[in-house]
């Protein structure tokens, strides 16, 4: 606990009554032991600290039939050489293939802080993504779960890192589909979004879904429906829980730790809490409307 940082609003004794509430499973007591609280929070945190809902990613995967040995061949005829999985899917009456998507996160690279890793590593992953995209032939979008720009994010739309760390690394073909993105904790550090009260003040927020020069991120939290794929992507900013990996985090440390790097620590902490609450509300709303 001695290594856990103090939240700015805790040090100032100005904590909002709800800024430190844990999301607890229904039916559990208000006061939980440290281990049980960590387990309950773990159900939330498996979505990943950056906030894109990984569980919905898996649901979306289930809604699609994937290619090759993992999916259904388009032909209804089966020969001895056909893939076994395809044969099983066809026998079970699996739905025909609808499309695919790619997912990545924590992909940011910076030569000054990643000196023991060659820049070629990131390019190799990008090349593998491109090869996979071409193999699949029907990739509709990329899900980017954040920490895109190490070590501390971008400052605006003209930041040199957009070119050096994204456009020149990932081929135009890969960027020809939308990149549904959310902020990671590193992305917040020098981004004006940490102190912004309006999402349009954020360097990565971009509302034009047709403009492939940037990620598609219309707000901190958002959803995108793909009726042709029978799926929906729900993007959630849960950076308020970046302390969650530390199961013994004391009460005074349960906030967005990286806000301490921003020029507005307390304001950043309040904003991240509000964005997390908004994310949870959005998820519940979309689940209620889901069929």
N, C-alpha and C positions, 0 to 999 in steps of 0.2 A: 504494500500500500504506500510505502514511503516513496516509491518511484512514480506514482500516479500524479499527474498534474492537477492543479486546482482549476476548476472552472472559474472564469472571470466573474460571473454573476454570483458565484458562491463566496468568493473572497470578499466581494463587496456587500454580501448579505442582502442582495436584492433579488433573490431568486423568485420567479413567478411561481405561484402555488402549484402549477401543473408542469413546470419545466423539468421536473425530475421523476415523473411517474414512470414506472415500468409497465410495459404492455404485458399483462398477465393472462394466462389461460382462464377462461370462464370457470367459476366455481372454486378457484383457489383463494386462500386467505389473502388479505391485504399485505400482511407481513410474511415474507418467505425467508427461509434460510438462504445463505449465500449460494449453496449448491443448487437448491431448487429454483431460486431466482435465475441463476445462470441457465438452467435447463429450459425454463420457460422463455427466457429471452432468446435462447438458442433457436427456438422455433421461428423467431422473427429474423434472426441474424443469418440463417442459412441462405437468405436471399442475397447475401454478400453486402459488404459495407457500402459499396457504391450505390446500391439501391434498386437496381433493376430486378424485378421479381423473377428469380430463377425458377421457382416452382411453376410459374405460368409458362416459362420457356419450355419446361418439360411437358406441360399440358399441350402446348403448341406443337411440340415434336410428335406427340401422340396423335394429334389431329391430322398430321401429314403422313404419307407413306414415303419412306426414304428409298434411295436408289440402290441398285445392285443387290448385294447379298442381304441388305437390311430391308428390302422393300418388295413391292409387287411389280412384276414385269407387265408391260402393257398388253402383250399377247395373251390370249386365253388358252392357247395350246400349250401343252406341257410335254417335254421330251425328257429322256433319261439324263440329258446334260443340263437341264434347267437347274437354277439355283434352288436348294432345298427350302430356304425361307420363303421364296416366292411361291413355291408349290403349296406350302402350308397356308400362306395368306390367301392364295386363290381358292384353296379348298374351303377355307373358312368364310369365304365371301367378303374379303377385305375390300375397302373402297379403293377406287383407282387413285393413282398418284395425283396430287394437287400442286405441289411445289416444295420449296426448301428455303432455308435461311442459314446464315452463319452467325456464330456468337464468339466474341472475344472480349477480354478485359485485362486490366493491368498491363497493357501493351506498351505504355510509354517508355521511351529510352532517352537517356541523356548521358553523353560521353564523360561529363565531369563527375557525375555521381555513380555511374555504372562503369567505372574504369576497368573492371575485371571481366566485362562482357563485351564482345565485339559487336559493333553496329550491324554486322552481317547477320547476326542472330535474328534481329527484328525483320530484316529484309527477307530472310529465309522463310519466316512464318508468313509474311505477306505473299511471297511467291507460292507457298503451299496453299494458302487461301485462294489465290487466283486459279491454281490448278484444280482445286476442289470445285470451285465455282464453274469452271468449264466442264468438268466431268459431270456435275449434277445437271447443268444445263437449264435449270429453272429457279435459280436463287432470286428471291423477291426482295430481300432486305438483309441488312447486317444489324445485329444487336450488339451494341457497344456498352459494356457495363462500367466504364469509367476508368479513372487514373490514366487518362489518355496522354497527358502532357506532364512528364516529370521534368524537374522536381516540384514545380509549384504552379502549374497551370499556365494559361495564356492571359494576356492583359486586355486584348481587344481583337477585333476581326482582322486587323492588319498585322498582328503579331507574326514575326518571322517563323515561329514554330509551326504554324499551319502548313507552310510549304515544306520546311526541313524535316518535320517529324510525322507528317501525314501524307500530303499530296505527292511528295517525291518518293515515298516508301511504298504506298499502296497504289497499285496500277489504276489508271482511269476506268478500266473495266470494272474493277472492284468498287470504285466510287460512283459508278453509274446507277447504283441502286441506293435507296435511302439508308443512312446509318442512324438508327434509332438509338439515341445516346442519353446518358445521365452523367451527373458529376460524381467523380470519386473524391476522396478526401484531399489528395494531392492537387487535383484540379482547382480546388477552392482557394489555395493558399495565397496567390497573388491576383486572383481573378476578382474584379469588382463585384462579382455576384455575392461574395461573402458579406458585403456591407449593403448590397442593393435591397431596396424595398419593392422594386418592380423587376420582374423577370427580364424585361427588355434591356435592363442595365447589365445583364450578364454576358460575358464574352463568348460563351459557347451557345447560348440560347439563339435559336434561328427558326423562324416560323414558316419560311418558304420551303415547302416540301419538294418543290421542283428544282431548287437550287442545290446542285450536288457539290458546290465548292465548300460547303460546311456540313456539319452533322445536322440531322433533323432533331431539334429539341425545342418545341414551342414554349415550354415552361419547365419549372422544376419537376413537376409531375404531369403526366399526360397519358393518354391512351390512343391507340390507333387500331381501327377495325379493318380486318381483311376478310370480308364475307366470302370472297372467292376461294379462300383457304379454310374457311370455317374456324378462324382463330382471331384472337385479339391480343395485342401487346399492351401491357400496362407497365409504364415506367415510373419508378418511385425513388424519390430522394430520401434516403434513410441515413444520411451522414450524421445525424444527431446521435446515432448509435455506434460511432466509430470506436468508442471505448469498449464495445461489447466483447472483443476477443479476450479482454482481461477479466476473467471470471471473478476475481477478488477486488474489482474496482470499488473503492469506497464511495459513499454517497456524494461527497464533495467533488468527485471526478467524473460524474456521469453526464457528459456533455460532448459537444464536438471539439475534440482536443485541438485540431488544427486551427481552430478559431484564434488560438493564442498567437498565430503567425500573422493574422490579418490586422489591419489598422483599427478594427472595431470589435474587439474580442467579445464583449457582452452582447452587442447588437447581433453579431454573427451567431452566437449561441442561441439567442432567442429566435432568430430567423430559422436556424436549422431545426429547432424544436417545432416551430410552426409548420415548416415544410414537411416534416415527418408526420405530423398530425393530419395535414392535408393529404398526404400520400395514403395514409390508412383509411381516411374517409373515402378517397377516390376508389381504392381497392374494394371496399365494402359496397359502394354504389355500383361498380362494374360487375361485381359478383352477383348482386341482386338482379341485375338486368341480363345476366348471362343465361343462355339457353343450352 
